[in-house]
Amino acid sequence: MAPKPHSSAPSRPIAIANWLLVVAALVVLMVAVGGITRLTESGLSITQWKPITGAIPPLSEAAWQAEFDLYRRTGEYINVTGPAGMDLAAFKFIYFWEWFHRLLGRVIGLAFAVPLAWFWVKGAIPQGYRHRLVALLALGGLQGVFGWFMVRSGLAGTMTDVSHFWLSIHLLTAFFTLGGLVWTALDLRQLGLEDRPRSRWTVTASWVGAILFVQLLLGAWVAGLNAGLASDTWPLMQGRLVPEFDATGGMVHALTHDPFLIHFVHRWWAWIAFVALIVMARRVKPIARPAAITINALLGTQILLGIATVMSGVELWLAVAHQVVGALLTASFAWGAHALGRKA
């Protein structure tokens, strides 16, 4: 049977939009759990990638010991956690967070793929949206692949941590997927409620988005290099505005590898992002006041959380909150960009 056109069932775009927003909320939860996984140094506790059978944790002491033995071969255990006295009980704690992170990824995959198949079979997907929904599903699959590449980078040789480059790819893919989910949901709500054409991507969205992207990338590098610990004071670092950093390999290498310089650029590029998002919010306000208010509120919260995270010595709950609000700010940016696109 041929799919029915969306005009015969005007409520269906709203149903699909609501489903996408639920998936977006799960992605934000995934970002939170990923932050906890990173901050508790749990990411290398599972040394194998088993997409199906890996959903079941060890069920016996022998199985737990086998997993622990695999972890004890890693550079992280040999050089960091082993000398610190990690035992099996401590290993179970970090294993839980990595396992839960991966399990949540599987749940999100099912939460997207199963309803997508149902809407597809029922012919409920409006014309022109199938390819976009499939692309979002593919992004979710890539997220899992990138996550494994990230973990594998930390298992090579004597490495004691994952590559901050792979961590940034993994995290930014999540943020990009989140933005895509929000944008597509808003397009569908616009179609279902107002029968309006899709929003367009604007010049303002481009330059503000580029500035926000740089800040998110720097934040991911700060997390990957533990650069948040480079200073517990604000606004000064090491008692000076510009900290000492190693530029012997050149400025490009320093900007991508030196934790002191990356921390410094991240904390001050934040103000460029602040101004850019404020400008965007002012332009959004006449079109979608709730979106503008949300951007402003999250922006102020994020700045305060960033300062508090630094001054607390990267307290876990503050650092996780900082990462979660970063995800919410990304979603609010997509909301604001979509509102601007309605006017274009």
N, C-alpha and C positions, 0 to 999 in steps of 0.2 A: 504494500500500500504506500502510495506516495505521501511524503510529509505534508501536513496541513500548513497553509500559510499562517504567519503569526497574526494576521488581521482577524482570523476566525476565532482566535482565543486570546483576547487582549490582556488577560491576567497572567499569561505565561511568562512574558518578559519580567514581570515583577517577581514571580516565583523563582526564576533563575537568578535574578539580581539578589534576592534575599539569601539564596543558597551560596552565592559567591561571597557575600559579606560574612557568612558564617565561616567559610573556608579562610577568609582574610583574618578573622579573629583567631582561628587555629594557627595561622602563620605567626601572628604576634605572640601567641603562647609558645610556639616553637622557638622564636627568638629569645624569649625569657629563659626557657630551659637550656638553650644553647649557651646563653650567657653564664648560667650556673655551672654548666658542664665545663666551660672554659676556665672560670674563676676557681673552681675546685680541682683543677688540673686532672679532670676525669677523661679527657678526650682520647688518650692513648691506652685506656684500660682494656678495650676490646681490640684485639690485634688482627681480627679477620673480618671480612665482609661476607656475610651470608644473608642475602636479601629475604629469604623465606624462613629457613630454620633459625636464623638469628633472632627471630621474634620471641623465641622461648629462652628464658634465662637458664643458667645451670640449676638443676633440680636435686643434686646430691652433693655431698661434701667432696666426693672424688671429682665430680665435674667442676666444682668450684676450684679445687686444687689444680686441675689441668689448665683452667683459664689463668689462674695466678701464675703458674709456671711459664705460660706464654708471655705474660706481662713482664716477668722477671728477666726475660731476655732483652728487653728494650733498653735503649740508652737512658731513658728517663728513670727507670728503676735502678739501673746500675750506677748512675751518677747523681741522682737526686733523691728519689723516694726510698730506695733501698738503704742508703747510708743514714737516712732520717729515721729508719726503724719501722717501715711499713710492714704490717702483718696481714694475715688473711682477712681479718675483720675490717681493717682500713681499706683493703682492696675492694671488698664488697660494697663499701660506700661509694667509691668513685666509679665502680662498675655499674651501679644502679643508675647514676646520672647519665652515663653514655648510653646504656641500654634504653633508658626512658626517652632520651633524645631521639634515638633511632626508631623506637617504637612509635613515637609521636609522628615522625616522618611517614611511617607506613600508614598510620591512621589518616593523616592528611591526604595521602595518595588515594586511599579508598574513599574518603569523604568527597573527593573530587571525581574520581573515575566512575564510581557506581551511579551517582545522580546524573553525571554527564551521559552515560550510556542510556539511562532511563529517559531523559529528556530527548535524546537523539531518536530512540525507538518510537517514542510517542509523537514525534514531529513537532515538539514544542519549542525548538530553538528557532528564533527569528532568522530570516534570511540575512546572510552576511556575517553571522556570528559563529558559525561552526569552526571555521579556521582559527578564529581567535581563541576559542575555548580549548581547541586541540593544542594550540601553541602554549597556553597556560599549563596544560597537563604536561607537555614536554619540558617546560621550565621546571616543574616539580620533579620530574625524573632526573633532569640535569643536576638539580640541587643535591639529590642523593649521591650521584656520581662524583660531584665536586667535593662533597663531604668525605667520601672515601679517599679521594686523591689527597685531601688535606690530612687525614689521619695517616695515610701511607707515607706522606712526607716527613712525619715525625717518627716513623719506625725505621727509617734508613740509617744504617751504621750507628754512629754514636750520638745521633740527634736526641736532644732532651725535650724538644718541643716541636710543634707543627710549624710549617712554613707560614710566615705572616702573609705571604702573597696568596697562598691557597686559602687561608682563613678569610682574607678580604674578598676573594672570588665567591666563596661559599656564603658569606654574610650578605654581600651586595646582590647576589642572585636572589636571596630571600627578600630583600627590600624591593628589588625590581619586580618580582612576582607579586608582592603585596600591592605595589602601586598599580600593576596591571589588573589585579582582581578588583580593586576599588574603582578604577577608571571604567572597566567593562560593566561592573554592577551599576554604576551611575548612568552609563549609556543606556542600559536596558531599562532602568527606572524611567529615564527621560522618554524612551520609546513607549513604554507601557502607560505612563501617566499623561504625557503631553503629545505623544506621537510626533516628537521633534526629531530631526536628524542628529546623527552623532556629533559630539563636540569635536572641535579641531584643536590641534596642538599649536600653541601660540609662541610668539617670539619671547614674551615674558616668561613663559614656562620653560623655554630653552635655556635662557641665561641663568635664571634662578635655579633650575634643575642642575645645571652644570656646577654651580657653586655648592649646592647641597651635596652633590655626588662627591666632590673633592673632600668635603668635611666628613662624609660617611666613610670614604676610603681611608682618610687619615685616622679616623676612630678605629677602624678595623686593624690598621697597622699598630696603633697604640696597644690594642688588646693582644695582638699576636706577639708583640715584642715585650709585653709586660711593661710598656713605657709609662703607664700610669704611675708606676712606683719611682719614676725618675725624679719626682719632686712632690713633697706634701705641703707646699706653700703656694699661695696665690696672692697677688699676681706675679711675684718674683719667683725665680727658680735659682737655687744655689745662692740666694742673696743678691741676685742680679737679674736684670730684665731678660738678657739673652744668655742662656747657659753655655757653658763650655761643651763642645762636641767634637767628635773625631772627623775631620775633613781630609785626612791623608789620602783617602781613595777618591777624592773629588766630591764636589757638592751634590752631584746626582746620587752617588752612592750614599752620602750622608743623609740626604733627604728621603731615601728609601730604606735605610738600614740603621741609622743611629737613633737610639731611643730618646735621647735628650732633645735632639733637633726635631724629631717627629712629634714629640709631646709639645714642644714649644709652638710649632706651626699649627698643630691641632687646636691648642687653646686660644690662639689669636685669629686663625682663620674662622673660628666660631663667630667672631664679631662681624666678619664680612657676610657670613651666612645669615646672621641675625638681621643685618640691614636689608639684605636681599629679600628675605622672607617677610619682613615688615612692609617693604615696598609692594610685594605681591599681595599681602593681606589687604592693604589699602585699596588696591585695584579690584580685589575680589569683593570687598564689602558692599558696594552698591548692587552687586549681582546676587551674592549668596552670603548674607551677613553671618549665619552660623559657621560657615567655613572659615571666614576671616577671624571670627572670635576664637575658633579652635586652633588655628595656626598661631595666633598671638599667645594664647594660654600655654600651648605645648612648647612654644619657643622659649618663653620665660622660664618655664619649669625645667626645660632641658639645660639652659645655661646654669641655673642654680644647682641642679643635680651634678653637672660636670665639675663645678667648683667644689661642691661638697665631697664628691668622690675623690678628688685630688687631696683635699685637706684631711680626709679621714684615712689616708693611706690605702685607698681602694677597698673600703668596706664593702663586703659582698653584696648586701641588699641595695646599697646606693649605686654600685656599679651595674647591677642587673637592672635597676630602675632606669638608669641613664640609657642603657641599651634599648629597653622596652619603649621609652619615650622617643628615642630615635626612630624606632619602627612606626610609632603612632604619628610622629611628625612627617615621616615619609608618606603615610596614608593621607594625612591632612593636606600635604602638598599636592598629591594626586587629586584630592577633592577640589582644592583651589584652582589647580590648572584646568580641571574639567569645567569648572564654573566660568573661567575666562574663555574657554573654548566655545561655550554656549553663545557668548556675545560676539565672537569672531564671525 
